[in-house]
Amino acid sequence: MIEGRCGGCGRVAPLGEAIVYPDAPGLVVRCKTCSHVLATIIDAGERLFLSFAGMTAFAMRRDQAEESVSVA
Ligand SMILES: [Zn+2]
């Protein structure tokens, strides 16, 4: 689980709680509390543009991060 801090209201919450608008020209992720745009993902054919400019920090539990990058 990854948590992020909203650049609009400062709320720290799991990214899974954010509201996703898939019908915009790209995919728009907004804060559940203040509707600030947290992230955008735009599919431009050969390129995928990702922006997380609306978030001021990310946090992930160390044990979960180590599990996700470990190689068997
Ligand atoms: Zn917010």
N, CA, C, O and the ligand as a Tripos MOL2 file, in Angstrom:
@<TRIPOS>MOLECULE
protein
  289   287    73     0     0
PROTEIN
NO_CHARGES

@<TRIPOS>ATOM
      1 N           0.8390   -1.1840    0.0000 N.3       1 MET1
      2 CA          0.0000    0.0000    0.0000 C.3       1 MET1
      3 C           0.8850    1.2490    0.0000 C.2       1 MET1
      4 O           1.7910    1.3820    0.8230 O.2       1 MET1
      5 N           0.6150    2.1370   -0.9120 N.am      2 ILE2
      6 CA          1.3520    3.3950   -0.9940 C.3       2 ILE2
      7 C           0.4320    4.5150   -0.5300 C.2       2 ILE2
      8 O          -0.7210    4.6090   -0.9520 O.2       2 ILE2
      9 N           0.9670    5.3650    0.3510 N.am      3 GLU3
     10 CA          0.2280    6.5330    0.8020 C.3       3 GLU3
     11 C           0.8220    7.7740    0.1430 C.2       3 GLU3
     12 O           2.0130    7.8180   -0.1640 O.2       3 GLU3
     13 N          -0.0150    8.7660   -0.0650 N.am      4 GLY4
     14 CA          0.4610   10.0030   -0.6330 C.3       4 GLY4
     15 C          -0.1320   11.1890    0.1110 C.2       4 GLY4
     16 O          -1.2140   11.1010    0.6910 O.2       4 GLY4
     17 N           0.6030   12.3120    0.0840 N.am      5 ARG5
     18 CA          0.1210   13.5430    0.7160 C.3       5 ARG5
     19 C          -0.3900   14.4800   -0.3670 C.2       5 ARG5
     20 O           0.3190   14.7830   -1.3260 O.2       5 ARG5
     21 N          -1.6270   14.9360   -0.2040 N.am      6 CYS6
     22 CA         -2.2560   15.8520   -1.1580 C.3       6 CYS6
     23 C          -1.5820   17.2180   -1.1040 C.2       6 CYS6
     24 O          -1.3610   17.7690   -0.0260 O.2       6 CYS6
     25 N          -1.2580   17.7620   -2.2830 N.am      7 GLY7
     26 CA         -0.6650   19.0850   -2.3670 C.3       7 GLY7
     27 C          -1.6770   20.1970   -2.1340 C.2       7 GLY7
     28 O          -1.2970   21.3580   -1.9810 O.2       7 GLY7
     29 N          -2.9620   19.8540   -2.1060 N.am      8 GLY8
     30 CA         -3.9940   20.8560   -1.8740 C.3       8 GLY8
     31 C          -4.3390   21.0150   -0.4100 C.2       8 GLY8
     32 O          -4.2830   22.1240    0.1220 O.2       8 GLY8
     33 N          -4.6990   19.9140    0.2590 N.am      9 CYS9
     34 CA         -5.1710   20.0070    1.6440 C.3       9 CYS9
     35 C          -4.2190   19.3570    2.6530 C.2       9 CYS9
     36 O          -4.4100   19.5040    3.8610 O.2       9 CYS9
     37 N          -3.2010   18.6430    2.1740 N.am     10 GLY10
     38 CA         -2.2340   18.0370    3.0760 C.3      10 GLY10
     39 C          -2.6490   16.6910    3.6420 C.2      10 GLY10
     40 O          -1.9130   16.0970    4.4310 O.2      10 GLY10
     41 N          -3.8100   16.2070    3.2520 N.am     11 ARG11
     42 CA         -4.2780   14.9130    3.7640 C.3      11 ARG11
     43 C          -3.3590   13.7960    3.2880 C.2      11 ARG11
     44 O          -2.9640   13.7570    2.1230 O.2      11 ARG11
     45 N          -3.0230   12.8870    4.2020 N.am     12 VAL12
     46 CA         -2.2360   11.7030    3.8560 C.3      12 VAL12
     47 C          -3.1900   10.5170    3.8290 C.2      12 VAL12
     48 O          -3.8740   10.2370    4.8130 O.2      12 VAL12
     49 N          -3.2300    9.8230    2.6970 N.am     13 ALA13
     50 CA         -4.1730    8.7120    2.5430 C.3      13 ALA13
     51 C          -3.6240    7.7030    1.5530 C.2      13 ALA13
     52 O          -2.7830    8.0360    0.7170 O.2      13 ALA13
     53 N          -4.1000    6.4700    1.6480 N.am     14 PRO14
     54 CA         -3.7120    5.4790    0.6400 C.3      14 PRO14
     55 C          -4.1550    5.9310   -0.7470 C.2      14 PRO14
     56 O          -5.2360    6.4960   -0.9050 O.2      14 PRO14
     57 N          -3.3200    5.6810   -1.7470 N.am     15 LEU15
     58 CA         -3.6800    6.0910   -3.1080 C.3      15 LEU15
     59 C          -4.9790    5.4230   -3.5610 C.2      15 LEU15
     60 O          -5.6900    5.9560   -4.4120 O.2      15 LEU15
     61 N          -5.2790    4.2800   -3.0020 N.am     16 GLY16
     62 CA         -6.5040    3.5750   -3.3620 C.3      16 GLY16
     63 C          -7.7700    4.3160   -2.9710 C.2      16 GLY16
     64 O          -8.8490    4.0050   -3.4760 O.2      16 GLY16
     65 N          -7.6540    5.2930   -2.0810 N.am     17 GLU17
     66 CA         -8.8240    6.0710   -1.6770 C.3      17 GLU17
     67 C          -9.0950    7.2460   -2.6010 C.2      17 GLU17
     68 O         -10.1550    7.8660   -2.5170 O.2      17 GLU17
     69 N          -8.1530    7.5590   -3.4820 N.am     18 ALA18
     70 CA         -8.3260    8.7010   -4.3830 C.3      18 ALA18
     71 C          -9.4310    8.3890   -5.3900 C.2      18 ALA18
     72 O          -9.7530    7.2280   -5.6460 O.2      18 ALA18
     73 N          -9.9990    9.4450   -5.9490 N.am     19 ILE19
     74 CA        -11.0750    9.2960   -6.9220 C.3      19 ILE19
     75 C         -10.4780    9.3740   -8.3220 C.2      19 ILE19
     76 O          -9.7540   10.3160   -8.6440 O.2      19 ILE19
     77 N         -10.7830    8.3850   -9.1480 N.am     20 VAL20
     78 CA        -10.2190    8.2950  -10.4970 C.3      20 VAL20
     79 C         -11.3010    8.6440  -11.5080 C.2      20 VAL20
     80 O         -12.4130    8.1200  -11.4520 O.2      20 VAL20
     81 N         -10.9570    9.5400  -12.4380 N.am     21 TYR21
     82 CA        -11.8640    9.9340  -13.5160 C.3      21 TYR21
     83 C         -11.3090    9.3990  -14.8290 C.2      21 TYR21
     84 O         -10.4670   10.0490  -15.4480 O.2      21 TYR21
     85 N         -11.7590    8.2390  -15.2610 N.am     22 PRO22
     86 CA        -11.1950    7.6310  -16.4710 C.3      22 PRO22
     87 C         -11.7390    8.2220  -17.7630 C.2      22 PRO22
     88 O         -11.1950    7.9350  -18.8290 O.2      22 PRO22
     89 N         -12.7740    9.0240  -17.7150 N.am     23 ASP23
     90 CA        -13.3830    9.5400  -18.9380 C.3      23 ASP23
     91 C         -12.7890   10.8610  -19.3990 C.2      23 ASP23
     92 O         -13.1860   11.3760  -20.4440 O.2      23 ASP23
     93 N         -11.8530   11.4210  -18.6500 N.am     24 ALA24
     94 CA        -11.1870   12.6530  -19.0750 C.3      24 ALA24
     95 C         -10.2810   12.3190  -20.2620 C.2      24 ALA24
     96 O         -10.1070   11.1440  -20.5850 O.2      24 ALA24
     97 N          -9.6930   13.3440  -20.9260 N.am     25 PRO25
     98 CA         -8.7710   13.0470  -22.0460 C.3      25 PRO25
     99 C          -7.6600   12.0790  -21.6390 C.2      25 PRO25
    100 O          -7.2010   11.2720  -22.4480 O.2      25 PRO25
    101 N          -7.2410   12.1670  -20.4030 N.am     26 GLY26
    102 CA         -6.3420   11.1800  -19.8290 C.3      26 GLY26
    103 C          -7.0150   10.6690  -18.5740 C.2      26 GLY26
    104 O          -8.1890   10.9480  -18.3320 O.2      26 GLY26
    105 N          -6.2770    9.9250  -17.7810 N.am     27 LEU27
    106 CA         -6.8170    9.4550  -16.5090 C.3      27 LEU27
    107 C          -6.4520   10.4840  -15.4380 C.2      27 LEU27
    108 O          -5.2770   10.8170  -15.2800 O.2      27 LEU27
    109 N          -7.4340   10.9860  -14.7090 N.am     28 VAL28
    110 CA         -7.2100   12.0120  -13.7020 C.3      28 VAL28
    111 C          -7.5250   11.4320  -12.3260 C.2      28 VAL28
    112 O          -8.5810   10.8320  -12.1230 O.2      28 VAL28
    113 N          -6.5930   11.6180  -11.3770 N.am     29 VAL29
    114 CA         -6.7670   11.1260  -10.0070 C.3      29 VAL29
    115 C          -6.8910   12.3360   -9.0910 C.2      29 VAL29
    116 O          -5.9960   13.1800   -9.0360 O.2      29 VAL29
    117 N          -7.9990   12.4120   -8.3780 N.am     30 ARG30
    118 CA         -8.2600   13.5670   -7.5160 C.3      30 ARG30
    119 C          -8.3470   13.1590   -6.0480 C.2      30 ARG30
    120 O          -8.7040   12.0260   -5.7250 O.2      30 ARG30
    121 N          -8.0150   14.1030   -5.1620 N.am     31 CYS31
    122 CA         -8.1120   13.9030   -3.7220 C.3      31 CYS31
    123 C          -9.5790   13.7220   -3.3300 C.2      31 CYS31
    124 O         -10.4570   14.4490   -3.7960 O.2      31 CYS31
    125 N          -9.8190   12.7440   -2.4710 N.am     32 LYS32
    126 CA        -11.1760   12.4640   -2.0100 C.3      32 LYS32
    127 C         -11.7260   13.6020   -1.1610 C.2      32 LYS32
    128 O         -12.9370   13.8190   -1.1260 O.2      32 LYS32
    129 N         -10.8370   14.3380   -0.4670 N.am     33 THR33
    130 CA        -11.2680   15.3820    0.4550 C.3      33 THR33
    131 C         -11.4940   16.7230   -0.2300 C.2      33 THR33
    132 O         -12.5280   17.3580   -0.0170 O.2      33 THR33
    133 N         -10.5310   17.1690   -1.0600 N.am     34 CYS34
    134 CA        -10.6120   18.5400   -1.6030 C.3      34 CYS34
    135 C         -10.6860   18.5970   -3.1280 C.2      34 CYS34
    136 O         -10.7580   19.6870   -3.6950 O.2      34 CYS34
    137 N         -10.6690   17.4570   -3.7960 N.am     35 SER35
    138 CA        -10.7520   17.3650   -5.2640 C.3      35 SER35
    139 C          -9.5170   17.8900   -5.9870 C.2      35 SER35
    140 O          -9.5380   18.0220   -7.2110 O.2      35 SER35
    141 N          -8.4550   18.1890   -5.2720 N.am     36 HIS36
    142 CA         -7.1980   18.6140   -5.8950 C.3      36 HIS36
    143 C          -6.7140   17.5030   -6.8250 C.2      36 HIS36
    144 O          -6.8200   16.3240   -6.4860 O.2      36 HIS36
    145 N          -6.1860   17.8680   -7.9930 N.am     37 VAL37
    146 CA         -5.6590   16.8660   -8.9240 C.3      37 VAL37
    147 C          -4.3370   16.3380   -8.3780 C.2      37 VAL37
    148 O          -3.3670   17.0840   -8.2440 O.2      37 VAL37
    149 N          -4.3090   15.0520   -8.0670 N.am     38 LEU38
    150 CA         -3.1070   14.4190   -7.5220 C.3      38 LEU38
    151 C          -2.1970   13.9060   -8.6200 C.2      38 LEU38
    152 O          -0.9750   14.0370   -8.5370 O.2      38 LEU38
    153 N          -2.7870   13.3290   -9.6350 N.am     39 ALA39
    154 CA         -1.9940   12.6880  -10.6810 C.3      39 ALA39
    155 C          -2.7740   12.6620  -11.9850 C.2      39 ALA39
    156 O          -4.0050   12.6590  -11.9920 O.2      39 ALA39
    157 N          -2.0300   12.6420  -13.0950 N.am     40 THR40
    158 CA         -2.6350   12.4660  -14.4100 C.3      40 THR40
    159 C          -1.8190   11.4450  -15.1900 C.2      40 THR40
    160 O          -0.5940   11.3840  -15.0800 O.2      40 THR40
    161 N          -2.5140   10.6600  -15.9650 N.am     41 ILE41
    162 CA         -1.8630    9.6720  -16.8230 C.3      41 ILE41
    163 C          -2.4740    9.8410  -18.2060 C.2      41 ILE41
    164 O          -3.6810    9.6800  -18.3880 O.2      41 ILE41
    165 N          -1.6330   10.1660  -19.1720 N.am     42 ILE42
    166 CA         -2.1170   10.4150  -20.5220 C.3      42 ILE42
    167 C          -1.4710    9.4200  -21.4730 C.2      42 ILE42
    168 O          -0.2470    9.3090  -21.5400 O.2      42 ILE42
    169 N          -2.3090    8.7020  -22.2040 N.am     43 ASP43
    170 CA         -1.8430    7.7450  -23.2000 C.3      43 ASP43
    171 C          -1.7680    8.4660  -24.5350 C.2      43 ASP43
    172 O          -2.7990    8.7900  -25.1250 O.2      43 ASP43
    173 N          -0.5440    8.7210  -25.0180 N.am     44 ALA44
    174 CA         -0.3570    9.4260  -26.2750 C.3      44 ALA44
    175 C           0.1910    8.4810  -27.3390 C.2      44 ALA44
    176 O           1.0620    8.8630  -28.1210 O.2      44 ALA44
    177 N          -0.3020    7.2840  -27.3710 N.am     45 GLY45
    178 CA          0.1400    6.3260  -28.3840 C.3      45 GLY45
    179 C           1.4380    5.6520  -27.9860 C.2      45 GLY45
    180 O           1.4410    4.7490  -27.1500 O.2      45 GLY45
    181 N           2.5450    6.0870  -28.5810 N.am     46 GLU46
    182 CA          3.8340    5.4550  -28.2920 C.3      46 GLU46
    183 C           4.4020    5.8900  -26.9510 C.2      46 GLU46
    184 O           5.3490    5.2840  -26.4510 O.2      46 GLU46
    185 N           3.8330    6.9300  -26.3680 N.am     47 ARG47
    186 CA          4.3170    7.4360  -25.0790 C.3      47 ARG47
    187 C           3.1930    7.4760  -24.0630 C.2      47 ARG47
    188 O           2.0270    7.6930  -24.3940 O.2      47 ARG47
    189 N           3.5790    7.2590  -22.8170 N.am     48 LEU48
    190 CA          2.6530    7.3640  -21.6950 C.3      48 LEU48
    191 C           3.1910    8.4700  -20.7940 C.2      48 LEU48
    192 O           4.3090    8.3670  -20.2880 O.2      48 LEU48
    193 N           2.4120    9.5180  -20.5910 N.am     49 PHE49
    194 CA          2.8520   10.6470  -19.7680 C.3      49 PHE49
    195 C           2.2510   10.5200  -18.3720 C.2      49 PHE49
    196 O           1.0320   10.4510  -18.2170 O.2      49 PHE49
    197 N           3.1100   10.4890  -17.3630 N.am     50 LEU50
    198 CA          2.6760   10.3530  -15.9730 C.3      50 LEU50
    199 C           3.0700   11.6060  -15.2100 C.2      50 LEU50
    200 O           4.2090   12.0620  -15.3140 O.2      50 LEU50
    201 N           2.1540   12.1610  -14.4550 N.am     51 SER51
    202 CA          2.4620   13.2980  -13.5930 C.3      51 SER51
    203 C           1.8710   13.0620  -12.2080 C.2      51 SER51
    204 O           0.6910   12.7400  -12.0630 O.2      51 SER51
    205 N           2.7070   13.2280  -11.2090 N.am     52 PHE52
    206 CA          2.2550   13.1390   -9.8180 C.3      52 PHE52
    207 C           2.5110   14.4820   -9.1320 C.2      52 PHE52
    208 O           2.7730   14.5380   -7.9300 O.2      52 PHE52
    209 N           2.4320   15.5500   -9.9050 N.am     53 ALA53
    210 CA          2.7710   16.8810   -9.4230 C.3      53 ALA53
    211 C           1.8460   17.3750   -8.3120 C.2      53 ALA53
    212 O           2.2210   18.2770   -7.5630 O.2      53 ALA53
    213 N           0.6680   16.8130   -8.1910 N.am     54 GLY54
    214 CA         -0.2800   17.2700   -7.1770 C.3      54 GLY54
    215 C          -0.0680   16.6440   -5.8160 C.2      54 GLY54
    216 O          -0.8240   16.9120   -4.8820 O.2      54 GLY54
    217 N           0.9660   15.8000   -5.6920 N.am     55 MET55
    218 CA          1.2580   15.1520   -4.4160 C.3      55 MET55
    219 C           2.6170   15.6390   -3.9170 C.2      55 MET55
    220 O           3.5530   15.8100   -4.6980 O.2      55 MET55
    221 N           2.7090   15.8590   -2.6120 N.am     56 THR56
    222 CA          3.9630   16.3800   -2.0740 C.3      56 THR56
    223 C           4.8430   15.2930   -1.4730 C.2      56 THR56
    224 O           6.0140   15.5490   -1.1900 O.2      56 THR56
    225 N           4.3170   14.0850   -1.2670 N.am     57 ALA57
    226 CA          5.1330   13.0130   -0.7000 C.3      57 ALA57
    227 C           4.4520   11.6750   -0.9170 C.2      57 ALA57
    228 O           3.2320   11.5910   -1.0590 O.2      57 ALA57
    229 N           5.2710   10.6290   -0.9370 N.am     58 PHE58
    230 CA          4.7770    9.2570   -0.9770 C.3      58 PHE58
    231 C           5.3690    8.5210    0.2140 C.2      58 PHE58
    232 O           6.4560    8.8650    0.6790 O.2      58 PHE58
    233 N           4.6690    7.5230    0.7060 N.am     59 ALA59
    234 CA          5.2020    6.6800    1.7670 C.3      59 ALA59
    235 C           4.7640    5.2430    1.5250 C.2      59 ALA59
    236 O           3.6490    4.9760    1.0760 O.2      59 ALA59
    237 N           5.6700    4.3340    1.8330 N.am     60 MET60
    238 CA          5.3800    2.9100    1.6760 C.3      60 MET60
    239 C           6.0510    2.1770    2.8120 C.2      60 MET60
    240 O           7.1880    2.4940    3.1610 O.2      60 MET60
    241 N           5.3680    1.1910    3.4050 N.am     61 ARG61
    242 CA          5.9710    0.4190    4.4920 C.3      61 ARG61
    243 C           7.1850   -0.3320    3.9640 C.2      61 ARG61
    244 O           7.1260   -0.9230    2.8860 O.2      61 ARG61
    245 N           8.2850   -0.3150    4.7140 N.am     62 ARG62
    246 CA          9.5220   -0.9310    4.2630 C.3      62 ARG62
    247 C           9.3470   -2.4230    3.9480 C.2      62 ARG62
    248 O           9.8690   -2.8990    2.9390 O.2      62 ARG62
    249 N           8.6190   -3.1700    4.7970 N.am     63 ASP63
    250 CA          8.4810   -4.6050    4.5530 C.3      63 ASP63
    251 C           7.7200   -4.8770    3.2590 C.2      63 ASP63
    252 O           8.0160   -5.8490    2.5650 O.2      63 ASP63
    253 N           6.7500   -4.0360    2.9270 N.am     64 GLN64
    254 CA          6.0100   -4.2130    1.6820 C.3      64 GLN64
    255 C           6.8720   -3.8370    0.4810 C.2      64 GLN64
    256 O           6.7770   -4.4750   -0.5680 O.2      64 GLN64
    257 N           7.7150   -2.8070    0.6170 N.am     65 ALA65
    258 CA          8.5950   -2.3940   -0.4780 C.3      65 ALA65
    259 C           9.5890   -3.5010   -0.7690 C.2      65 ALA65
    260 O           9.8620   -3.7920   -1.9340 O.2      65 ALA65
    261 N          10.1440   -4.1340    0.2800 N.am     66 GLU66
    262 CA         11.1250   -5.1960    0.0910 C.3      66 GLU66
    263 C          10.4900   -6.4190   -0.5520 C.2      66 GLU66
    264 O          11.1260   -7.0970   -1.3590 O.2      66 GLU66
    265 N           9.2280   -6.7090   -0.1960 N.am     67 GLU67
    266 CA          8.5350   -7.8330   -0.8370 C.3      67 GLU67
    267 C           8.3280   -7.5850   -2.3240 C.2      67 GLU67
    268 O           8.4490   -8.5070   -3.1310 O.2      67 GLU67
    269 N           8.0170   -6.3440   -2.6910 N.am     68 SER68
    270 CA          7.6910   -6.0590   -4.0850 C.3      68 SER68
    271 C           8.9120   -6.0490   -4.9800 C.2      68 SER68
    272 O           8.7680   -6.1980   -6.1930 O.2      68 SER68
    273 N          10.1210   -5.8790   -4.4320 N.am     69 VAL69
    274 CA         11.3130   -5.8470   -5.2740 C.3      69 VAL69
    275 C          12.1790   -7.0930   -5.1030 C.2      69 VAL69
    276 O          13.2030   -7.2170   -5.7760 O.2      69 VAL69
    277 N          11.7920   -8.0270   -4.2110 N.am     70 SER70
    278 CA         12.6050   -9.2080   -4.0030 C.3      70 SER70
    279 C          12.5030  -10.1570   -5.1950 C.2      70 SER70
    280 O          11.4670  -10.2420   -5.8560 O.2      70 SER70
    281 N          13.5900  -10.8590   -5.4520 N.am     71 VAL71
    282 CA         13.6500  -11.8200   -6.5560 C.3      71 VAL71
    283 C          13.7920  -13.2110   -5.9570 C.2      71 VAL71
    284 O          14.6720  -13.4460   -5.1290 O.2      71 VAL71
    285 N          12.9420  -14.1190   -6.3670 N.am     72 ALA72
    286 CA         12.9580  -15.4830   -5.7970 C.3      72 ALA72
    287 C          14.1940  -16.2470   -6.2440 C.2      72 ALA72
    288 O          14.3760  -17.4040   -5.8650 O.2      72 ALA72
    289 ZN         -6.7260   17.1730   -0.7840 Zn       73 ZN73
@<TRIPOS>BOND
     1     1     2 1
     2     2     3 1
     3     3     4 2
     4     3     5 am
     5     5     6 1
     6     6     7 1
     7     7     8 2
     8     7     9 am
     9     9    10 1
    10    10    11 1
    11    11    12 2
    12    11    13 am
    13    13    14 1
    14    14    15 1
    15    15    16 2
    16    15    17 am
    17    17    18 1
    18    18    19 1
    19    19    20 2
    20    19    21 am
    21    21    22 1
    22    22    23 1
    23    23    24 2
    24    23    25 am
    25    25    26 1
    26    26    27 1
    27    27    28 2
    28    27    29 am
    29    29    30 1
    30    30    31 1
    31    31    32 2
    32    31    33 am
    33    33    34 1
    34    34    35 1
    35    35    36 2
    36    35    37 am
    37    37    38 1
    38    38    39 1
    39    39    40 2
    40    39    41 am
    41    41    42 1
    42    42    43 1
    43    43    44 2
    44    43    45 am
    45    45    46 1
    46    46    47 1
    47    47    48 2
    48    47    49 am
    49    49    50 1
    50    50    51 1
    51    51    52 2
    52    51    53 am
    53    53    54 1
    54    54    55 1
    55    55    56 2
    56    55    57 am
    57    57    58 1
    58    58    59 1
    59    59    60 2
    60    59    61 am
    61    61    62 1
    62    62    63 1
    63    63    64 2
    64    63    65 am
    65    65    66 1
    66    66    67 1
    67    67    68 2
    68    67    69 am
    69    69    70 1
    70    70    71 1
    71    71    72 2
    72    71    73 am
    73    73    74 1
    74    74    75 1
    75    75    76 2
    76    75    77 am
    77    77    78 1
    78    78    79 1
    79    79    80 2
    80    79    81 am
    81    81    82 1
    82    82    83 1
    83    83    84 2
    84    83    85 am
    85    85    86 1
    86    86    87 1
    87    87    88 2
    88    87    89 am
    89    89    90 1
    90    90    91 1
    91    91    92 2
    92    91    93 am
    93    93    94 1
    94    94    95 1
    95    95    96 2
    96    95    97 am
    97    97    98 1
    98    98    99 1
    99    99   100 2
   100    99   101 am
   101   101   102 1
   102   102   103 1
   103   103   104 2
   104   103   105 am
   105   105   106 1
   106   106   107 1
   107   107   108 2
   108   107   109 am
   109   109   110 1
   110   110   111 1
   111   111   112 2
   112   111   113 am
   113   113   114 1
   114   114   115 1
   115   115   116 2
   116   115   117 am
   117   117   118 1
   118   118   119 1
   119   119   120 2
   120   119   121 am
   121   121   122 1
   122   122   123 1
   123   123   124 2
   124   123   125 am
   125   125   126 1
   126   126   127 1
   127   127   128 2
   128   127   129 am
   129   129   130 1
   130   130   131 1
   131   131   132 2
   132   131   133 am
   133   133   134 1
   134   134   135 1
   135   135   136 2
   136   135   137 am
   137   137   138 1
   138   138   139 1
   139   139   140 2
   140   139   141 am
   141   141   142 1
   142   142   143 1
   143   143   144 2
   144   143   145 am
   145   145   146 1
   146   146   147 1
   147   147   148 2
   148   147   149 am
   149   149   150 1
   150   150   151 1
   151   151   152 2
   152   151   153 am
   153   153   154 1
   154   154   155 1
   155   155   156 2
   156   155   157 am
   157   157   158 1
   158   158   159 1
   159   159   160 2
   160   159   161 am
   161   161   162 1
   162   162   163 1
   163   163   164 2
   164   163   165 am
   165   165   166 1
   166   166   167 1
   167   167   168 2
   168   167   169 am
   169   169   170 1
   170   170   171 1
   171   171   172 2
   172   171   173 am
   173   173   174 1
   174   174   175 1
   175   175   176 2
   176   175   177 am
   177   177   178 1
   178   178   179 1
   179   179   180 2
   180   179   181 am
   181   181   182 1
   182   182   183 1
   183   183   184 2
   184   183   185 am
   185   185   186 1
   186   186   187 1
   187   187   188 2
   188   187   189 am
   189   189   190 1
   190   190   191 1
   191   191   192 2
   192   191   193 am
   193   193   194 1
   194   194   195 1
   195   195   196 2
   196   195   197 am
   197   197   198 1
   198   198   199 1
   199   199   200 2
   200   199   201 am
   201   201   202 1
   202   202   203 1
   203   203   204 2
   204   203   205 am
   205   205   206 1
   206   206   207 1
   207   207   208 2
   208   207   209 am
   209   209   210 1
   210   210   211 1
   211   211   212 2
   212   211   213 am
   213   213   214 1
   214   214   215 1
   215   215   216 2
   216   215   217 am
   217   217   218 1
   218   218   219 1
   219   219   220 2
   220   219   221 am
   221   221   222 1
   222   222   223 1
   223   223   224 2
   224   223   225 am
   225   225   226 1
   226   226   227 1
   227   227   228 2
   228   227   229 am
   229   229   230 1
   230   230   231 1
   231   231   232 2
   232   231   233 am
   233   233   234 1
   234   234   235 1
   235   235   236 2
   236   235   237 am
   237   237   238 1
   238   238   239 1
   239   239   240 2
   240   239   241 am
   241   241   242 1
   242   242   243 1
   243   243   244 2
   244   243   245 am
   245   245   246 1
   246   246   247 1
   247   247   248 2
   248   247   249 am
   249   249   250 1
   250   250   251 1
   251   251   252 2
   252   251   253 am
   253   253   254 1
   254   254   255 1
   255   255   256 2
   256   255   257 am
   257   257   258 1
   258   258   259 1
   259   259   260 2
   260   259   261 am
   261   261   262 1
   262   262   263 1
   263   263   264 2
   264   263   265 am
   265   265   266 1
   266   266   267 1
   267   267   268 2
   268   267   269 am
   269   269   270 1
   270   270   271 1
   271   271   272 2
   272   271   273 am
   273   273   274 1
   274   274   275 1
   275   275   276 2
   276   275   277 am
   277   277   278 1
   278   278   279 1
   279   279   280 2
   280   279   281 am
   281   281   282 1
   282   282   283 1
   283   283   284 2
   284   283   285 am
   285   285   286 1
   286   286   287 1
   287   287   288 2
@<TRIPOS>SUBSTRUCTURE
     1 MET1         2 RESIDUE 1 A MET
     2 ILE2         6 RESIDUE 1 A ILE
     3 GLU3        10 RESIDUE 1 A GLU
     4 GLY4        14 RESIDUE 1 A GLY
     5 ARG5        18 RESIDUE 1 A ARG
     6 CYS6        22 RESIDUE 1 A CYS
     7 GLY7        26 RESIDUE 1 A GLY
     8 GLY8        30 RESIDUE 1 A GLY
     9 CYS9        34 RESIDUE 1 A CYS
    10 GLY10       38 RESIDUE 1 A GLY
    11 ARG11       42 RESIDUE 1 A ARG
    12 VAL12       46 RESIDUE 1 A VAL
    13 ALA13       50 RESIDUE 1 A ALA
    14 PRO14       54 RESIDUE 1 A PRO
    15 LEU15       58 RESIDUE 1 A LEU
    16 GLY16       62 RESIDUE 1 A GLY
    17 GLU17       66 RESIDUE 1 A GLU
    18 ALA18       70 RESIDUE 1 A ALA
    19 ILE19       74 RESIDUE 1 A ILE
    20 VAL20       78 RESIDUE 1 A VAL
    21 TYR21       82 RESIDUE 1 A TYR
    22 PRO22       86 RESIDUE 1 A PRO
    23 ASP23       90 RESIDUE 1 A ASP
    24 ALA24       94 RESIDUE 1 A ALA
    25 PRO25       98 RESIDUE 1 A PRO
    26 GLY26      102 RESIDUE 1 A GLY
    27 LEU27      106 RESIDUE 1 A LEU
    28 VAL28      110 RESIDUE 1 A VAL
    29 VAL29      114 RESIDUE 1 A VAL
    30 ARG30      118 RESIDUE 1 A ARG
    31 CYS31      122 RESIDUE 1 A CYS
    32 LYS32      126 RESIDUE 1 A LYS
    33 THR33      130 RESIDUE 1 A THR
    34 CYS34      134 RESIDUE 1 A CYS
    35 SER35      138 RESIDUE 1 A SER
    36 HIS36      142 RESIDUE 1 A HIS
    37 VAL37      146 RESIDUE 1 A VAL
    38 LEU38      150 RESIDUE 1 A LEU
    39 ALA39      154 RESIDUE 1 A ALA
    40 THR40      158 RESIDUE 1 A THR
    41 ILE41      162 RESIDUE 1 A ILE
    42 ILE42      166 RESIDUE 1 A ILE
    43 ASP43      170 RESIDUE 1 A ASP
    44 ALA44      174 RESIDUE 1 A ALA
    45 GLY45      178 RESIDUE 1 A GLY
    46 GLU46      182 RESIDUE 1 A GLU
    47 ARG47      186 RESIDUE 1 A ARG
    48 LEU48      190 RESIDUE 1 A LEU
    49 PHE49      194 RESIDUE 1 A PHE
    50 LEU50      198 RESIDUE 1 A LEU
    51 SER51      202 RESIDUE 1 A SER
    52 PHE52      206 RESIDUE 1 A PHE
    53 ALA53      210 RESIDUE 1 A ALA
    54 GLY54      214 RESIDUE 1 A GLY
    55 MET55      218 RESIDUE 1 A MET
    56 THR56      222 RESIDUE 1 A THR
    57 ALA57      226 RESIDUE 1 A ALA
    58 PHE58      230 RESIDUE 1 A PHE
    59 ALA59      234 RESIDUE 1 A ALA
    60 MET60      238 RESIDUE 1 A MET
    61 ARG61      242 RESIDUE 1 A ARG
    62 ARG62      246 RESIDUE 1 A ARG
    63 ASP63      250 RESIDUE 1 A ASP
    64 GLN64      254 RESIDUE 1 A GLN
    65 ALA65      258 RESIDUE 1 A ALA
    66 GLU66      262 RESIDUE 1 A GLU
    67 GLU67      266 RESIDUE 1 A GLU
    68 SER68      270 RESIDUE 1 A SER
    69 VAL69      274 RESIDUE 1 A VAL
    70 SER70      278 RESIDUE 1 A SER
    71 VAL71      282 RESIDUE 1 A VAL
    72 ALA72      286 RESIDUE 1 A ALA
    73 ZN73       289 GROUP 0 **** ****
